[in-house]
Amino acid sequence: MPEKPPDPGEPDPRRAAVLGLIVTLLLLVLGYVIVKVLADSSRLQDCAMSGRSNCAPITAPNGDSQ
């Protein structure tokens, strides 16, 4: 007996799975970025609390603008 073609009104189950995978990957990337930002902030605060004055790197302009 041949398979009945899917009803056009029924949603494709693969679409929900792909959407779930995309949302999961987005949350993982966002979580990683937040962890990196918090770690950098914590490192800077630890440096400042230890009394050092050169904790944050300062980039000087090249001076070649003339």
Secondary structure, DSSP 8 states (H G I E B T S, - for coil): -------TTS--HHHHHHHHHHHHHHHHHHHHHHHHHHHHHHHHHHHHHTT-S--S------STT-
